[in-house]
């Protein structure tokens, strides 16, 4: 006699990252960094930094699969390829105990790379895609929607970047 159980195993302790490219040359050049609740992220001479100068945690390097702790509310994943281009993926969780599975692939397109992927959650699948941005020797990635509001005396007669609809700004420090 066989019994079919509808019991689902509890979610794991980690979120999973899965690079779906099979080519080892691509796998060895991809790095993924994580920043929790970022307002600004700095890139200086091949090092990703938080505003207090601590390096970002690398969560995927020379591998197709890795895991990271799932206990976060807001996270930015910085996906880089060969220190020449990057893609920034913002994740906001309603429930920090929920596990997410990230699947992505890199595809060459003319003079850049495109990233295509999906985030699997308990509620369903969210797909993302877009071109990877060129990396400069030094730049700052600012999340405008997470910056504190300016005092009213500074806002009179001027519109801020966040009001204009830009969630992120890249400021090039060194070309």
Secondary structure, DSSP 8 states (H G I E B T S, - for coil): ------------SEEEEEE----HHHHTTEEEEEEES-SEEEEETTEEEETTS-B-EEEEES-SEEEEE---SEEEEEEEETTTEEEEEEEE-S-TTS--EEEEEEEEETTEEEEEEEEE-SS-EEEEEEE-EE--SEEEEEEGGGS----HHHHTT---TTTTT-SEEEEEEE-
